[in-house]
Amino acid sequence: MKTFILLTKLAPDISRQMKDRDKLGRNWLELVKTKCPEVKFISHYALLGPHDFLDIYEAPDEESAAKVSMISLVNGAFQAETLIAIPYKQFLGLTKEISKKSKKK
Protein backbone atom coordinates (compact mmCIF):
# COMPACT_ATOMS: atom_id res chain seq x y z
CA MET A 1 0.00 0.00 0.00
CA LYS A 2 1.15 3.52 -0.77
CA THR A 3 0.76 6.44 1.61
CA PHE A 4 -1.10 9.54 0.43
CA ILE A 5 -1.82 12.94 1.93
CA LEU A 6 -5.01 14.81 1.08
CA LEU A 7 -5.11 18.56 1.72
CA THR A 8 -8.58 20.08 1.43
CA LYS A 9 -9.94 23.58 1.55
CA LEU A 10 -13.62 24.20 2.23
CA ALA A 11 -15.82 26.24 -0.08
CA PRO A 12 -15.90 29.98 0.65
CA ASP A 13 -19.51 29.72 1.97
CA ILE A 14 -18.33 28.14 5.18
CA SER A 15 -21.18 29.04 7.57
CA ARG A 16 -23.40 26.05 6.62
CA GLN A 17 -20.41 23.74 6.55
CA MET A 18 -19.35 24.72 10.07
CA LYS A 19 -22.85 24.19 11.44
CA ASP A 20 -23.09 20.70 9.89
CA ARG A 21 -19.37 19.83 9.98
CA ASP A 22 -19.75 16.64 12.00
CA LYS A 23 -22.52 15.29 9.77
CA LEU A 24 -20.74 16.32 6.55
CA GLY A 25 -17.52 14.70 7.72
CA ARG A 26 -19.24 11.42 8.61
CA ASN A 27 -21.09 11.38 5.28
CA TRP A 28 -17.83 11.99 3.39
CA LEU A 29 -16.04 9.20 5.25
CA GLU A 30 -18.90 6.75 4.69
CA LEU A 31 -18.92 7.55 0.96
CA VAL A 32 -15.15 7.02 0.74
CA LYS A 33 -15.48 3.69 2.59
CA THR A 34 -18.26 2.61 0.21
CA LYS A 35 -16.56 3.71 -3.02
CA CYS A 36 -12.99 2.93 -1.94
CA PRO A 37 -13.10 0.01 0.53
CA GLU A 38 -9.40 -0.65 -0.02
CA VAL A 39 -8.44 2.76 1.43
CA LYS A 40 -7.22 2.76 5.05
CA PHE A 41 -7.26 6.08 6.92
CA ILE A 42 -4.37 6.73 9.28
CA SER A 43 -4.99 10.30 10.52
CA HIS A 44 -7.32 13.27 10.09
CA TYR A 45 -6.44 16.82 11.17
CA ALA A 46 -8.08 20.22 11.07
CA LEU A 47 -5.51 22.84 10.07
CA LEU A 48 -4.82 26.51 10.58
CA GLY A 49 -3.46 28.04 7.38
CA PRO A 50 -4.22 27.81 3.66
CA HIS A 51 -5.86 24.36 3.96
CA ASP A 52 -8.67 23.33 6.30
CA PHE A 53 -8.04 19.58 6.61
CA LEU A 54 -5.22 17.07 6.20
CA ASP A 55 -5.87 13.35 5.83
CA ILE A 56 -3.20 10.67 5.76
CA TYR A 57 -4.27 7.36 4.29
CA GLU A 58 -3.04 4.27 2.51
CA ALA A 59 -4.30 3.18 -0.87
CA PRO A 60 -3.13 0.52 -3.31
CA ASP A 61 -2.67 2.93 -6.22
CA GLU A 62 -3.03 6.45 -7.61
CA GLU A 63 -6.48 5.70 -9.04
CA SER A 64 -7.86 4.95 -5.58
CA ALA A 65 -6.25 8.13 -4.24
CA ALA A 66 -7.83 10.11 -7.08
CA LYS A 67 -11.25 8.76 -6.11
CA VAL A 68 -10.78 10.00 -2.53
CA SER A 69 -9.89 13.44 -3.85
CA MET A 70 -12.84 13.51 -6.26
CA ILE A 71 -15.25 12.47 -3.50
CA SER A 72 -13.98 15.42 -1.47
CA LEU A 73 -14.62 17.82 -4.34
CA VAL A 74 -18.11 16.47 -4.94
CA ASN A 75 -18.91 16.80 -1.22
CA GLY A 76 -18.13 20.44 -0.52
CA ALA A 77 -14.39 20.84 -0.77
CA PHE A 78 -13.42 23.93 -2.74
CA GLN A 79 -9.98 22.48 -3.39
CA ALA A 80 -8.43 19.04 -2.90
CA GLU A 81 -4.73 18.30 -3.37
CA THR A 82 -3.33 14.78 -3.14
CA LEU A 83 0.33 14.07 -2.49
CA ILE A 84 2.14 10.74 -2.36
CA ALA A 85 4.36 10.24 0.67
CA ILE A 86 7.50 8.14 0.49
CA PRO A 87 8.63 6.58 3.78
CA TYR A 88 11.91 8.15 4.89
CA LYS A 89 13.87 4.85 4.89
CA GLN A 90 12.74 4.20 1.35
CA PHE A 91 13.78 7.74 0.39
CA LEU A 92 17.23 7.13 1.87
CA GLY A 93 17.50 3.98 -0.24
CA LEU A 94 16.76 6.05 -3.33
CA THR A 95 19.48 8.56 -2.45
CA LYS A 96 22.00 5.73 -2.01
CA GLU A 97 20.97 4.26 -5.34
CA ILE A 98 21.45 7.62 -7.07
CA SER A 99 24.82 8.15 -5.37
CA LYS A 100 26.09 4.77 -6.59
CA LYS A 101 25.07 5.48 -10.16
CA SER A 102 26.64 8.95 -10.25
CA LYS A 103 29.98 7.64 -8.89
CA LYS A 104 30.25 5.10 -11.73
CA LYS A 105 30.18 7.84 -14.37
Helices and strands as residue ranges (DSSP letters): E 2-10, H 14-19, H 21-35, E 40-46, E 53-59, H 62-74, E 77-85, H 88-104
